[in-house]
Amino acid sequence: MRTKNNDALARRRHMPELTLSTDVQFLPGVGPDVAPLLSKLKIETLEDLLWHLPRDVLDFTHVARPEDLKQETEQSVQGIVVDVDVKTLRNGRTLTACLLDCGSGYVRGVWFNQPWMRKKLQDQQRVLFSGKPKVNQGRWEFTHPEVQWLDVDDEGTGGLILTRYRLTEGLKLPHLKRLIATALTECDDQVCDRLPESFLELHQLPSLRSALRNVHQPESMEEYTQARKRIVFEDLLEFQLGVALRRRQWDEQRDAPVFQTSAKIDSRIRRLFPFEFTDGQKAAIQDVVSDVQSGNAMHRLLQADVGAGKTAVAAYAMLLALANGSQSVLMAPTELLANQHAHTLRDLLSGSDVDVEILTGSLRPAARRETLDRISSGDVKVIVGTQAVIQEGVAFANLGLVVIDEQHKFGVAQRAKFSRPEGQLSPHVLVMTATPIPRSLCLTQFGDLDLTVVKDQPQGRQPVVTTRIQSAEQKKKAWDFLKEKLGTGRQMYVVCPLVEENSNSEQASAEQIYKRMQQSLPDFRLGLVHGRMDRDLREETMLQFRDHEVDVLVSTTVIEVGVDVSNATLMVILDAERFGLSQLHQLRGRVARGKFRGFCFLVSEATSPEAVARLSVLEETSDGFVVAEKDFELRGPGDILGTRQHGSVPLRFGDFLRDSRLLTEARDEAGRLVESGEFDTAEYSALKHSVLDRFSQLFDLPQSG
């Protein structure tokens, strides 16, 4: 025994002093065998271990035995699932019932119209029911209880708060908890607060050291909630401070061109449009006009639902710049969309001698050189292009307005490249998106922009009838209907998620579907477009569809943003469950472009509760803002904004949906600190250093405070 103790002391004597930066393998209980497992969780140092926060907690403080339950009082029970049954009631509603063996008795959980709960509640699973029970036919019953599924390690008794963590194969929860407890004992006194003590007192927040200990080892739910709030608030605050610094940087660029306007100029511009603006468009134009007259650079986000006419607002702004002798540029994510915008602007200016120049990556060298010369000399005032407009070698003579379309396709860095051409005034910037963005994401991703929302639709625009198609009988009826409509002269999109054959996938490829459609629709002209086609051929096919030389266009999502074809009123989306809600809404917007009613069929054989719930949203609403909020709930921010590629929502611990109220508080506080100048004082130097370290590149900020 003495030898073992001596060996342990000897090892301890040769170990380095434990600090936050110490390699985790030197923590007692880790060693060379466990360290690789922790590395899979991105835990390399003791600091990483301390910041491996619980993914959730189980609250056993109100767990009761069946015999101790009280009527209509918030309580929980834990037990094992012994029976699950689904019945259809006389009124057509379904009733799912689950019997739980709680050891000393049984309780029942019931759900109406949620048949998918049958699959989620497996026999012999240990679960926790929470809610307000009542006695029904002599047995305690929870109606629509909150359910938490318990793991083997989640055994607990009353009065316990159990933390749960992300794990990896070979690493058990009790072992990880012991390691975290050891790291807290050894190193939590080395944790430094970046938030000043006066700030913590003002907002009644615990110290970071206390919060870390309590989030890992809470003695009550209140203690855990306060600890998590402290940690998440700092995370959100740092992000919002980055946004606020970005906003201040924009505001300091006060020397923007002033666009003069008058009733005569306004009237001349409006006469160019072949339609009356909606109330929403009028309000948006007024916002833009106020901005460009202020002398400060405009930085505005224009959100509009599919078909609400955001392009017309942008065109008005570009024509106002033209009336003031300034150049304007519109940047779009694809050549197809850039060409469409150029076509629209040329139509508006067809009675004038104003040229609209297009600049894309496909221009031949000679044409590109000529275009760049005309832009740099100021001979051309209206420019439309892709990211080619911000590439090296592009110089503007007097750029006054930048319009960025489909902002979610670009990162913040692309927007920053237009901030101030060397030696010139700062151009006004209008960014647009037809993918409505949930409010909480606007506070983060676009927090440095003023916001304008256009919700109303142009007069005469017909809604899209959306129907989910699942059974063979439904498919036959749908195709009969579609053939009938095609016979009256309408046009149709068929959207497929894959391009080429993949024997390991059940998804049909566009090329397969195209061949199949040729056989099933022999009386109609078909076209095919996808991202891997030759660009010229793809655009030629799209133009043939626009000119009604093609009746049915089989495509991938390249038509998500494409030419407007008012006669295309029919859409079939195959394997619809593979798409995000916002993308489906964007796609169906292709068939809401004219005076005829649109029809969109979502073909999906998926029966999972999640897929059914998602597709049902599109059947129930045509409001893109409602769709976006639901999409956000179901998928999170990354997919909605394309930020998995751009890495532009780099929160460490916060959750946009769960922490939306805290997000608003952090934004208000960040704005106050930056606007008052308090953030620039020595008291906040540590926090400012952290903010710039995290976000200087993302927000184009100076890298030192």
Buried (B, 14 or more C-beta within 10 A) or exposed (E): EEEEEEEEEEEEEEEEEBEBEBEBBBBBEBEEEBBEBBBEBEBBBBBBBBBBBBEEBBBBBBBBBBEEBEEEEEBBBBBBBEEBEBEEEEEEEBBBBBBBBBEEBBBBBBBEEBBBBBEBBEEEBBBBBBBBBEEEEEEBBBBEBEBBBBEEBBEBEEEBBBBBBEBEEEBEBEBBBEBBBBBBEBBBEBBEBBBBEEBBEEBEBBBBBBBBBBBBBBEEBEBBBBBBBBBBBBBBBBBBBBBBBBBBBBEEBEEBBEBEBEEEBBEEBBEBBEEEBBEBBBBBBEBBBEBBBBEBBBBBBBBBBBBBBBBBBBBBBBBBBBBBEBBBBBBBBBBBBBBBBBBBBBEBBEEEEBEBBBBBEEBEEEEBEEBBEBBBEBEBBBBBBBBBBBBEEBBBBBBBBBBBBBBBBBBBBBBBBBBBBEEBBBBBBBBBBBBBBBBBBBBBBBBBBBBBBBBBBBEEBBEBBBBBBBEEEBBEEBBEBBBEBBEEEBBBBBBBBBBEEEEEEEEBBBBBBBEEBBEEBEEBBBBBBBEEBEEEEBBBBBBBBBEEEBBBBBBBBBBBBBBBBEBBBBBBBBBBBBBBBBBBBBBBBBBBBBEBEBBBBBBBBBEEBEBBEBBBBBEEBBEBBBBBBBBBEBBBBBBBBBBEEBEBBEBBBBBBBEBBEBBBBBBEBBBEBBEEEEBBEEBBBBBBEBBBEBBBEBBBBEEEB
